[in-house]
C-alpha cells in the first residue's frame, strides 16, 4: 500500500488524460477537506484526484489519506461520520458521489442525497465535516498529491491557500518579499490586502516598523504634512518638528493602502520620494534621506485610472515592481474553512468548541460580498455570543442566516447597453458554470473586468455552478 499521509512531497503520476495548459500546468480534479466543525483549527487539506479510480470517505482515528491501486481512502476523526460514509467515482467525464448507507446521511449544497453528479464548487457534508469539490485546478506537473495544513501549516496565515493557481502567485510573492522590490496588491475591499502586506514585511526581516497609511482617510490639505512631516512653525499649529509617516517607517515597510485615492498633487510629491529616496518636510529646507520598502494596495482599477488621467503613470511604474491580486472571497470557497480556522485562532478562546454543522452550512452558502472582513466580523460576534460553546445558527448575523447580503433587495436600473452586457455575462457564466477565469477567457476579457461586472450587476457566481 502506498501511504500518502502528512506528505507535501508525494506526487501522483500524470499519465492520465489531464488537460495541459500553455503555462506548463495541468487541469486536474481535486477534493478539498475544507472544515472539520469540531476541529476548525485543524485547517484544510487538498487531495489530488488525478489518476484516482475511486475515493472512499469515512471515519478514522486521525486525518489521513491512503492510496491503494488507484483508490484513495480519506479518513476523518469525525464521530458523526460512518466508517465507510460515502464514495466518489469518475463516470463518463463527471464525478459521482454516492452515499454508502451512512447513518447520518450525505448532503450536497445543503440538500440530502443518496447519489449526486458533482459540479465545480459543490459543498459536500459528511457528518460534521465539509468538503468542496473542484472540477479543474491548474496544478504544476510535480504538485503534491496531498497538501494538509494540519501537518504542515503555512509560516504566515496570509500566504496560505488551497488554490494551486493562487499559491503560485503567493510563492512568487515570498521570493519578492526578501528583496526591496516595491509591491502593488490589488483586490476588492476587505479581501485581506493588509494581511498580505504584513506577511511580506515579516518575511523581509527588515528591522524597522510596519507603518500602515490609509491614503483615502487623509484630509487632502494634510496629506503631505502627514506623510512627509513638517518643521516647527511651518504652519499654524506646527508647534514642534514632526517626522511624518514615511520617516516613521525608516528601515521598515511603508504600507500605502488605497493608493488610488491619493490626490494628484500628493502623487507628484510621493513620486519624488520614491525616485530620490529622500523626504522634504513641509517648511524644511533640506531633504532627509529615507530607507523604506513600499507596499501599496488598492481596490481601484489603476490601469483604467492611468488611461483616464486620474493616476500618474510614472508613479505607477515606481509602485508596481511586482503586482499580486487577492481574489474576492466568493471565488475562494475551497479556502473558506482555512480562513475560518485562522479566525478561530485569533478570536476564540483556546478551550472554545467548534461550530454546529447547520451554522457551518450557512457560512459556506453565504456569498460574502464584503469579503474576509465581513467573515471576520461575523465570527468575532459569534465568538462573544458562543463563549466556550459551539457556534450555533443563532450566533450568526441576520444576513448570513437569511443568505441575503446588505442591499440584496435593491433593484438595479440598467441602460439597454448594460442589460445587453449583463445578459452576455450571464450566458457565459452559465456556459462556464460560474468559473470566473473560464468566463474571462471565453469573453476575451481580463479577470478583473469580469469581477467588476459581477459586482456592478449584483451577480452571484454560485448560482451558475
Helices and strands as residue ranges (DSSP letters): E 2-3, E 19-20, E 25-36, G 37-42, E 45-48, E 54-59, E 64-68, E 71-76, E 86-91, E 94-99, E 106-108, E 111-113, E 115-118, E 123-126, E 129-140, E 146-148, G 157-159, H 164-177, E 183-186, H 193-204, E 210-214, G 215-217, G 220-222, H 223-228, H 245-248, E 253-257, G 259-261, H 264-276, E 278-279, E 288-289, E 293-298, H 302-308, H 313-319, E 322-325, G 329-331, G 333-335, H 336-347, H 357-365, H 371-386, G 393-395, H 398-402, H 416-431, H 436-443, H 447-456, G 461-464
